[in-house]
Amino acid sequence: MIDAPAGYSVRPFTRDDAPAVADLINAFDRAYLEDPDIVDAIEVAGWWRQSELATDSLAFVDAKGELGAIGVVYPRGEDVLDLDGFVSPAHQGRGLGSALVVWLEGEARRRGHPLVQAAAIAADSAAADLLAARSFELIRHFYRMVIDLESPPPAPVWPDGFDVSTLVPGEEPAIRDVIEDAFRDHWGHEPSGLDQWETKTFGQDWWDPSLVYLVRHDGEVVAGEINAVRFGIGWIGSLGTRSAWRGKGLGRALLLHAFDELYRRGQTRIGLAVDAGNETGATHLYESVGMRVVWQSDVWEKRL
């Protein structure tokens, strides 16, 4: 634990804190973003499925019992400890952001991680100034992209010899394998086995196999896509094509296939998150189907 700024106590949070944490995150996003995500307690609790909150979380609580700031640390492989932290807009300017970063660095040293990372919304200049002042370096940008559908999207065009199907029970390993393969060379990707996928994907409340698609060529799964209804919108969670099959229009066809089904279900706004430096040119693909960037998040890193 660390010393809390004056007027606050500090403790780990529990799963019972999920509603209050969701409210804090929504308030934070509304303060900085014109097109914020919407999270609820179920979404937040899902993020924590792989965490030991007693050791991996920290809440700063004021004298009235209100959450002033929250943070969760996540190990990224052997080297990196990553902070997901938020300070309530009503409690900013009181040293809580600095306290979260001090906690992150202390936890990384205690656990033997030589690198720490933290993300900050680009619109939050105070967070960027804080991280820079503590010798963090800006290393990566991520975009939130959306499309607002006012009418049914164009029909997908599938190349000859390729078939798309909706996931059926028992095909979970197939979607896991194709997504892992498609993303294996992407920045920050951590390979995950089937057990980890059961926790972080298949066991989540948002998981809907009827919105998950596999593309096959001569019986081989060559591309896949995981979609859902999350954050108050239709959500493109993962979209990947094996390297040998790229450049054939499968990604575009999968996007439009998902747009059509989500639109049919009443989801006229559809969004996704993408690495701005994606090596496969994903950002250009998303722009080509009418998606636009609505906000940016930056990743900062420090070697201890």
C-alpha contacts under 8 A as a table, 3 or more apart, distances in Angstrom:
res1	aa1	res2	aa2	distance
1	M	10	V	7.73
1	M	11	R	7.84
1	M	103	W	7.44
2	I	10	V	7.75
2	I	99	A	7.73
2	I	103	W	6.48
3	D	10	V	7.75
3	D	99	A	7.97
4	A	7	G	7.94
4	A	8	Y	5.77
4	A	9	S	5.85
4	A	10	V	6.03
4	A	60	F	7.15
4	A	96	L	7.92
4	A	99	A	7.13
5	P	8	Y	5.85
5	P	9	S	7.97
5	P	94	R	7.12
5	P	95	G	6.26
5	P	96	L	6.74
5	P	99	A	7.52
7	G	62	D	5.92
7	G	63	A	6.55
8	Y	60	F	5.91
8	Y	61	V	5.24
8	Y	62	D	4.51
8	Y	63	A	6.54
9	S	60	F	5.72
9	S	61	V	5.26
9	S	62	D	6.43
9	S	63	A	7.80
10	V	58	L	6.80
10	V	59	A	5.61
10	V	60	F	4.69
10	V	61	V	6.20
11	R	58	L	5.65
11	R	59	A	5.39
11	R	60	F	6.81
11	R	61	V	7.95
12	P	53	L	6.44
12	P	54	A	5.53
12	P	55	T	7.10
12	P	56	D	7.66
12	P	57	S	5.07
12	P	58	L	4.39
12	P	59	A	5.67
13	F	16	D	7.87
13	F	17	D	6.16
13	F	53	L	6.40
13	F	54	A	7.10
13	F	57	S	6.17
13	F	58	L	6.21
13	F	59	A	5.98
14	T	17	D	5.49
14	T	18	A	7.60
14	T	53	L	6.38
14	T	54	A	7.51
15	R	18	A	5.52
15	R	45	A	6.51
16	D	19	P	7.31
17	D	20	A	5.45
17	D	21	V	6.07
18	A	21	V	5.04
18	A	22	A	6.06
18	A	41	A	4.84
18	A	42	I	7.54
18	A	44	V	5.99
18	A	45	A	5.95
19	P	22	A	5.14
19	P	23	D	6.29
19	P	40	D	6.73
19	P	41	A	4.54
20	A	23	D	5.05
20	A	24	L	6.25
20	A	41	A	7.88
20	A	67	L	7.38
21	V	24	L	5.08
21	V	25	I	6.23
21	V	41	A	7.56
21	V	44	V	7.52
21	V	67	L	7.71
21	V	70	I	7.42
22	A	25	I	5.17
22	A	26	N	6.14
22	A	39	V	5.86
22	A	40	D	5.36
22	A	41	A	5.64
22	A	44	V	6.40
23	D	26	N	5.17
23	D	27	A	6.13
23	D	40	D	7.64
24	L	27	A	5.14
24	L	28	F	6.15
24	L	67	L	7.51
24	L	86	F	7.67
24	L	87	V	7.75
24	L	88	S	5.73
25	I	28	F	5.04
25	I	29	D	6.17
25	I	39	V	7.59
25	I	86	F	6.67
25	I	88	S	7.53
26	N	29	D	5.15
26	N	30	R	6.12
26	N	36	P	7.71
26	N	37	D	7.37
26	N	38	I	6.16
26	N	39	V	6.63
27	A	30	R	5.18
27	A	31	A	6.30
27	A	88	S	6.93
27	A	89	P	7.00
28	F	31	A	5.23
28	F	32	Y	6.76
28	F	86	F	7.23
28	F	87	V	7.18
28	F	88	S	5.84
28	F	89	P	5.83
29	D	32	Y	5.41
29	D	33	L	5.61
29	D	36	P	5.47
29	D	37	D	7.14
30	R	33	L	5.49
30	R	34	E	7.05
30	R	35	D	7.98
30	R	36	P	5.96
31	A	89	P	6.95
32	Y	123	A	6.15
32	Y	124	D	6.80
33	L	36	P	5.27
33	L	123	A	7.58
33	L	295	W	7.09
34	E	294	V	7.80
35	D	294	V	6.47
35	D	295	W	7.66
37	D	231	F	5.29
37	D	232	G	7.00
38	I	231	F	4.58
38	I	232	G	5.54
39	V	43	E	6.06
39	V	44	V	6.99
39	V	230	R	7.87
39	V	231	F	5.23
39	V	232	G	7.38
40	D	43	E	5.38
40	D	44	V	6.36
40	D	231	F	7.91
41	A	44	V	5.08
41	A	45	A	6.00
42	I	45	A	5.17
42	I	46	G	6.20
42	I	205	D	7.35
43	E	46	G	5.12
43	E	47	W	6.63
43	E	205	D	7.80
43	E	206	W	7.96
43	E	230	R	7.92
44	V	47	W	5.24
44	V	48	W	6.83
45	A	48	W	5.22
45	A	49	R	6.74
46	G	49	R	5.38
46	G	200	K	7.67
46	G	204	Q	6.16
46	G	205	D	7.43
47	W	50	Q	7.31
47	W	200	K	7.76
48	W	51	S	5.01
48	W	52	E	7.76
48	W	53	L	7.51
49	R	199	T	6.71
49	R	200	K	7.08
50	Q	199	T	7.07
50	Q	200	K	7.29
51	S	56	D	6.51
51	S	74	Y	7.54
52	E	55	T	5.79
52	E	56	D	5.62
52	E	57	S	7.79
53	L	56	D	4.88
53	L	57	S	5.01
53	L	72	V	7.82
54	A	57	S	6.43
56	D	72	V	5.53
56	D	73	V	5.35
56	D	74	Y	7.31
57	S	70	I	7.50
57	S	71	G	5.62
57	S	72	V	4.35
57	S	73	V	6.55
58	L	70	I	5.70
58	L	71	G	5.25
58	L	72	V	6.49
59	A	67	L	6.72
59	A	68	G	7.52
59	A	69	A	5.87
59	A	70	I	4.51
59	A	71	G	6.60
60	F	67	L	5.92
60	F	68	G	5.40
60	F	69	A	5.22
60	F	70	I	6.37
60	F	96	L	7.63
61	V	64	K	7.80
61	V	65	G	5.56
61	V	66	E	5.45
61	V	67	L	4.66
61	V	68	G	5.60
61	V	69	A	7.46
62	D	65	G	5.33
62	D	66	E	5.47
62	D	67	L	6.60
62	D	68	G	6.55
63	A	66	E	7.42
67	L	70	I	7.28
67	L	88	S	7.52
68	G	87	V	6.06
68	G	88	S	5.38
68	G	90	A	7.60
68	G	91	H	5.49
68	G	96	L	7.62
69	A	85	G	7.42
69	A	86	F	5.58
69	A	87	V	4.18
69	A	88	S	5.78
69	A	91	H	7.68
69	A	96	L	6.48
69	A	97	G	7.67
70	I	85	G	5.64
70	I	86	F	5.52
70	I	87	V	6.59
70	I	100	L	7.92
71	G	83	L	6.61
71	G	84	D	5.54
71	G	85	G	4.06
71	G	86	F	6.46
71	G	100	L	6.72
72	V	83	L	5.83
72	V	84	D	5.29
72	V	85	G	6.40
73	V	81	L	6.47
73	V	82	D	5.38
73	V	83	L	4.56
73	V	84	D	6.27
73	V	104	L	7.09
74	Y	81	L	5.71
74	Y	82	D	5.09
74	Y	83	L	6.51
74	Y	84	D	7.91
75	P	78	E	7.20
75	P	79	D	7.88
75	P	80	V	5.86
75	P	81	L	4.46
75	P	82	D	6.10
76	R	79	D	6.82
76	R	80	V	4.95
76	R	81	L	5.87
76	R	82	D	6.79
76	R	190	E	7.23
77	G	80	V	6.23
77	G	190	E	6.96
78	E	113	H	6.63
79	D	112	G	7.93
79	D	113	H	4.86
79	D	114	P	5.62
79	D	115	L	5.79
80	V	108	A	7.97
80	V	113	H	5.65
80	V	114	P	6.67
80	V	115	L	4.73
80	V	116	V	5.42
80	V	117	Q	6.91
81	L	104	L	7.65
81	L	108	A	5.98
81	L	113	H	6.24
81	L	115	L	6.42
81	L	116	V	4.90
81	L	117	Q	6.31
82	D	104	L	7.78
82	D	116	V	5.74
82	D	117	Q	4.66
82	D	118	A	5.74
83	L	104	L	6.51
83	L	116	V	7.76
83	L	117	Q	6.28
83	L	118	A	4.98
83	L	119	A	7.35
84	D	118	A	6.62
84	D	119	A	7.00
85	G	100	L	7.16
85	G	118	A	7.94
86	F	97	G	7.74
87	V	91	H	6.69
87	V	92	Q	6.33
87	V	96	L	6.79
87	V	97	G	6.45
88	S	91	H	5.28
88	S	92	Q	6.42
89	P	92	Q	5.44
91	H	94	R	6.52
91	H	96	L	7.86
92	Q	95	G	7.45
92	Q	96	L	7.10
92	Q	97	G	7.83
93	G	96	L	7.50
95	G	98	S	5.32
95	G	99	A	6.20
96	L	99	A	4.96
96	L	100	L	6.27
97	G	100	L	5.17
97	G	101	V	6.49
97	G	127	A	7.56
97	G	130	L	7.89
98	S	101	V	5.19
98	S	102	V	6.21
98	S	130	L	7.11
99	A	102	V	5.06
99	A	103	W	6.15
100	L	103	W	5.07
100	L	104	L	6.21
101	V	104	L	4.95
101	V	105	E	6.24
102	V	105	E	5.25
102	V	106	G	6.12
103	W	106	G	5.08
103	W	107	E	6.04
104	L	107	E	5.22
104	L	108	A	6.16
104	L	116	V	7.30
105	E	108	A	5.12
105	E	109	R	6.29
105	E	116	V	6.78
105	E	304	L	7.63
106	G	109	R	5.25
106	G	110	R	6.15
107	E	110	R	5.02
107	E	111	R	6.05
108	A	111	R	5.18
108	A	112	G	5.88
108	A	113	H	4.87
108	A	114	P	6.97
108	A	115	L	7.43
108	A	116	V	6.82
109	R	112	G	5.11
109	R	113	H	6.06
109	R	114	P	7.17
109	R	304	L	7.67
110	R	113	H	7.91
113	H	116	V	7.36
114	P	303	R	5.83
114	P	304	L	5.46
115	L	301	E	6.93
115	L	302	K	5.72
115	L	303	R	4.58
115	L	304	L	6.02
116	V	301	E	5.64
116	V	302	K	5.37
116	V	303	R	6.55
116	V	304	L	7.49
117	Q	299	V	6.76
117	Q	300	W	5.48
117	Q	301	E	4.39
117	Q	302	K	6.52
118	A	299	V	5.82
118	A	300	W	5.34
118	A	301	E	6.62
119	A	297	S	6.51
119	A	298	D	5.42
119	A	299	V	4.38
119	A	300	W	6.02
120	A	124	D	6.81
120	A	127	A	6.34
120	A	128	A	6.82
120	A	297	S	5.59
120	A	298	D	5.34
120	A	299	V	6.59
120	A	300	W	7.79
121	I	124	D	5.44
121	I	295	W	7.81
121	I	296	Q	6.06
121	I	297	S	4.25
121	I	298	D	6.11
122	A	125	S	6.69
122	A	128	A	7.63
122	A	295	W	7.67
122	A	296	Q	5.56
122	A	297	S	5.32
122	A	298	D	6.02
123	A	296	Q	7.77
124	D	127	A	5.58
124	D	128	A	6.74
125	S	128	A	5.04
125	S	129	D	6.15
126	A	129	D	5.06
126	A	130	L	6.15
127	A	130	L	5.05
127	A	131	L	6.23
128	A	131	L	5.26
128	A	132	A	6.08
129	D	132	A	5.17
129	D	133	A	6.02
130	L	133	A	5.16
130	L	134	R	6.44
131	L	134	R	5.16
131	L	135	S	6.55
131	L	136	F	5.26
131	L	137	E	7.76
131	L	300	W	7.30
132	A	135	S	5.09
132	A	136	F	5.04
132	A	137	E	6.46
133	A	136	F	7.33
135	S	302	K	6.52
136	F	300	W	5.76
136	F	301	E	5.08
136	F	302	K	4.55
136	F	303	R	7.97
137	E	300	W	5.26
137	E	301	E	5.25
137	E	302	K	6.28
138	L	298	D	6.99
138	L	299	V	6.03
138	L	300	W	4.43
138	L	301	E	6.50
139	I	298	D	7.63
139	I	299	V	5.85
139	I	300	W	5.68
139	I	301	E	6.68
140	R	275	D	7.81
140	R	276	A	7.67
140	R	277	G	7.41
140	R	298	D	5.81
140	R	299	V	5.09
140	R	300	W	7.25
141	H	275	D	6.33
141	H	276	A	5.50
141	H	277	G	7.14
141	H	296	Q	6.80
141	H	297	S	5.88
141	H	298	D	4.56
141	H	299	V	6.23
142	F	273	A	6.95
142	F	274	V	5.62
142	F	275	D	4.47
142	F	276	A	5.07
142	F	277	G	7.92
142	F	296	Q	5.64
142	F	297	S	5.14
142	F	298	D	6.21
142	F	299	V	7.93
143	Y	273	A	5.74
143	Y	274	V	5.35
143	Y	275	D	6.39
143	Y	276	A	6.09
143	Y	293	V	6.16
143	Y	294	V	7.49
143	Y	295	W	5.96
143	Y	296	Q	4.59
143	Y	297	S	6.36
144	R	271	G	7.06
144	R	272	L	5.90
144	R	273	A	4.71
144	R	274	V	6.62
144	R	293	V	5.75
144	R	294	V	5.84
144	R	295	W	5.40
144	R	296	Q	6.20
145	M	271	G	5.50
145	M	272	L	5.53
145	M	273	A	6.33
145	M	274	V	7.64
145	M	286	Y	7.95
145	M	291	M	5.94
145	M	292	R	5.09
145	M	293	V	4.33
145	M	294	V	5.73
145	M	295	W	7.43
146	V	269	R	6.76
146	V	270	I	5.46
146	V	271	G	4.11
146	V	272	L	6.57
146	V	291	M	5.10
146	V	292	R	5.55
146	V	293	V	6.66
146	V	294	V	6.95
147	I	269	R	5.71
147	I	270	I	5.43
147	I	271	G	6.48
147	I	290	G	6.24
147	I	291	M	4.57
147	I	292	R	6.50
148	D	268	T	5.65
148	D	269	R	4.50
148	D	270	I	6.62
149	L	152	P	6.89
149	L	153	P	7.09
149	L	263	Y	7.43
149	L	268	T	4.90
149	L	269	R	6.24
150	E	268	T	6.94
152	P	260	D	6.52
152	P	263	Y	6.71
152	P	264	R	7.99
153	P	256	L	6.76
153	P	259	F	6.54
153	P	260	D	5.93
153	P	263	Y	7.99
154	P	256	L	6.81
154	P	260	D	7.96
155	A	256	L	6.53
155	A	257	H	7.16
155	A	260	D	7.60
156	P	252	R	7.46
156	P	253	A	4.63
156	P	254	L	7.31
156	P	256	L	5.35
156	P	257	H	5.89
157	V	253	A	5.82
158	W	162	F	6.58
158	W	163	D	7.66
158	W	249	G	7.42
158	W	250	L	6.95
158	W	253	A	6.19
159	P	162	F	5.98
159	P	248	K	7.00
159	P	249	G	7.23
159	P	250	L	7.60
161	G	217	H	6.02
161	G	218	D	7.34
162	F	215	V	6.58
162	F	216	R	5.63
162	F	217	H	4.93
162	F	218	D	7.73
163	D	215	V	5.52
163	D	216	R	5.33
163	D	217	H	6.71
164	V	213	Y	6.63
164	V	214	L	5.64
164	V	215	V	4.42
164	V	216	R	6.49
165	S	213	Y	5.62
165	S	214	L	5.46
165	S	215	V	6.55
166	T	209	P	7.33
166	T	210	S	6.07
166	T	211	L	7.05
166	T	212	V	5.81
166	T	213	Y	4.62
166	T	214	L	6.41
167	L	171	E	6.22
167	L	172	E	7.59
167	L	209	P	5.66
167	L	210	S	6.54
167	L	211	L	7.87
167	L	212	V	5.55
167	L	213	Y	5.62
167	L	214	L	6.60
168	V	171	E	5.82
168	V	209	P	6.99
169	P	172	E	7.02
170	G	173	P	7.41
171	E	174	A	5.24
171	E	175	I	6.78
172	E	175	I	5.44
172	E	176	R	6.26
172	E	202	F	7.90
173	P	176	R	5.01
173	P	177	D	5.98
173	P	194	L	6.86
174	A	177	D	5.15
174	A	178	V	6.27
174	A	221	V	7.23
175	I	178	V	5.37
175	I	179	I	6.14
175	I	214	L	6.91
175	I	224	G	6.18
175	I	225	E	7.76
176	R	179	I	5.44
176	R	180	E	6.03
176	R	194	L	7.13
176	R	197	W	7.28
177	D	180	E	5.24
177	D	181	D	6.07
178	V	181	D	5.12
178	V	182	A	6.05
178	V	221	V	6.90
178	V	222	V	6.70
178	V	223	A	6.16
178	V	224	G	6.36
178	V	240	G	7.18
178	V	241	T	7.28
178	V	242	R	6.72
179	I	182	A	5.06
179	I	183	F	6.15
179	I	223	A	7.57
179	I	224	G	6.54
179	I	225	E	7.85
179	I	238	S	7.29
179	I	239	L	7.22
179	I	240	G	5.54
179	I	241	T	7.52
180	E	183	F	5.33
180	E	184	R	5.78
180	E	191	P	6.60
180	E	192	S	7.53
181	D	184	R	5.26
181	D	242	R	6.29
182	A	185	D	7.72
182	A	223	A	7.95
182	A	240	G	5.16
182	A	241	T	5.42
182	A	242	R	4.78
182	A	243	S	6.53
183	F	186	H	5.23
183	F	189	H	6.67
183	F	240	G	7.01
184	R	189	H	6.31
184	R	190	E	7.79
184	R	191	P	7.04
185	D	189	H	7.20
186	H	189	H	5.65
186	H	278	N	7.10
186	H	279	E	7.03
187	W	278	N	7.74
192	S	195	D	7.92
192	S	196	Q	5.76
192	S	197	W	6.63
193	G	196	Q	5.38
193	G	197	W	6.37
194	L	197	W	4.93
194	L	198	E	6.18
195	D	198	E	5.06
195	D	199	T	6.69
196	Q	199	T	5.19
196	Q	200	K	6.13
197	W	200	K	5.14
197	W	201	T	5.19
197	W	202	F	6.21
198	E	201	T	5.73
198	E	202	F	4.70
198	E	203	G	5.37
199	T	202	F	6.46
199	T	203	G	5.29
199	T	204	Q	7.05
200	K	203	G	6.61
200	K	204	Q	6.50
201	T	204	Q	5.43
201	T	207	W	6.57
202	F	207	W	5.88
203	G	207	W	6.95
204	Q	207	W	5.41
206	W	228	A	6.23
206	W	229	V	6.69
206	W	230	R	6.79
207	W	228	A	6.57
208	D	211	L	5.68
208	D	212	V	7.08
208	D	227	N	7.67
208	D	228	A	6.26
209	P	212	V	5.05
210	S	213	Y	7.98
211	L	226	I	6.58
211	L	227	N	5.24
211	L	228	A	6.22
211	L	258	A	7.34
211	L	261	E	7.81
212	V	224	G	7.57
212	V	225	E	5.69
212	V	226	I	4.61
212	V	227	N	5.81
213	Y	224	G	5.51
213	Y	225	E	5.23
213	Y	226	I	6.68
213	Y	254	L	7.87
214	L	221	V	6.49
214	L	222	V	7.74
214	L	223	A	6.02
214	L	224	G	4.51
214	L	225	E	6.74
215	V	221	V	5.66
215	V	222	V	5.82
215	V	223	A	5.03
215	V	224	G	5.96
216	R	219	G	5.43
216	R	220	E	5.07
216	R	221	V	4.36
216	R	222	V	5.56
216	R	223	A	7.15
217	H	220	E	5.22
217	H	221	V	6.63
217	H	222	V	6.72
221	V	224	G	7.70
222	V	241	T	6.00
222	V	242	R	5.54
222	V	245	W	6.69
223	A	239	L	7.75
223	A	240	G	5.62
223	A	241	T	4.14
223	A	242	R	6.07
223	A	250	L	7.31
223	A	251	G	7.90
224	G	238	S	7.94
224	G	239	L	5.97
224	G	240	G	5.63
224	G	241	T	6.60
224	G	254	L	7.88
225	E	236	I	7.64
225	E	237	G	7.49
225	E	238	S	5.46
225	E	239	L	4.36
225	E	240	G	6.47
225	E	254	L	7.00
226	I	236	I	6.46
226	I	237	G	5.37
226	I	238	S	5.06
226	I	239	L	6.53
227	N	234	G	7.57
227	N	235	W	5.54
227	N	236	I	4.62
227	N	237	G	5.22
227	N	238	S	7.06
227	N	258	A	7.26
228	A	234	G	6.13
228	A	235	W	5.14
228	A	236	I	6.73
228	A	237	G	7.04
229	V	232	G	6.92
229	V	233	I	5.75
229	V	234	G	4.59
229	V	235	W	5.48
230	R	233	I	5.65
230	R	234	G	6.28
230	R	235	W	5.81
231	F	234	G	7.96
231	F	235	W	7.74
233	I	267	Q	6.15
233	I	268	T	7.70
233	I	269	R	5.61
233	I	270	I	5.67
233	I	271	G	6.91
234	G	262	L	6.13
234	G	267	Q	5.43
234	G	268	T	7.48
234	G	269	R	6.17
234	G	270	I	4.41
234	G	271	G	6.33
235	W	270	I	5.61
235	W	271	G	5.18
235	W	272	L	5.89
236	I	239	L	7.25
236	I	258	A	7.86
236	I	270	I	7.32
236	I	271	G	6.23
236	I	272	L	5.15
237	G	272	L	6.43
237	G	273	A	7.74
239	L	251	G	7.11
239	L	254	L	7.92
240	G	251	G	7.11
241	T	245	W	6.46
241	T	246	R	6.09
241	T	250	L	7.28
241	T	251	G	6.88
242	R	245	W	5.62
242	R	246	R	6.64
243	S	246	R	5.44
245	W	248	K	6.63
246	R	249	G	7.39
246	R	250	L	7.32
247	G	250	L	7.64
249	G	252	R	5.40
249	G	253	A	6.21
250	L	253	A	5.07
250	L	254	L	6.06
251	G	254	L	5.14
251	G	255	L	6.19
251	G	285	L	7.81
252	R	255	L	5.13
252	R	256	L	6.30
252	R	285	L	6.83
252	R	289	V	7.45
253	A	256	L	5.26
253	A	257	H	6.03
254	L	257	H	4.94
254	L	258	A	6.18
255	L	258	A	5.20
255	L	259	F	6.10
256	L	259	F	4.86
256	L	260	D	6.11
256	L	289	V	7.82
257	H	260	D	5.32
257	H	261	E	6.57
258	A	261	E	5.25
258	A	262	L	6.03
259	F	262	L	5.24
259	F	263	Y	5.88
259	F	270	I	7.38
260	D	263	Y	5.18
260	D	264	R	6.09
261	E	264	R	4.98
261	E	265	R	6.35
262	L	265	R	5.04
262	L	266	G	6.51
262	L	267	Q	5.22
262	L	268	T	7.39
262	L	270	I	7.87
263	Y	266	G	5.08
263	Y	267	Q	4.86
263	Y	268	T	5.38
264	R	267	Q	7.29
267	Q	270	I	6.83
274	V	278	N	7.36
274	V	282	A	7.45
274	V	283	T	6.93
275	D	278	N	5.10
275	D	283	T	7.90
276	A	283	T	6.64
277	G	281	G	7.95
278	N	281	G	5.78
278	N	282	A	6.20
278	N	283	T	7.34
279	E	282	A	7.69
281	G	284	H	5.61
281	G	285	L	6.69
282	A	285	L	5.01
282	A	286	Y	6.30
283	T	286	Y	5.21
283	T	287	E	6.25
284	H	287	E	5.05
284	H	288	S	6.09
285	L	288	S	5.10
285	L	289	V	6.81
286	Y	289	V	5.51
286	Y	290	G	6.74
286	Y	291	M	5.42
286	Y	292	R	7.70
287	E	290	G	5.13
287	E	291	M	4.79
287	E	292	R	6.06
288	S	291	M	7.26
293	V	296	Q	7.64
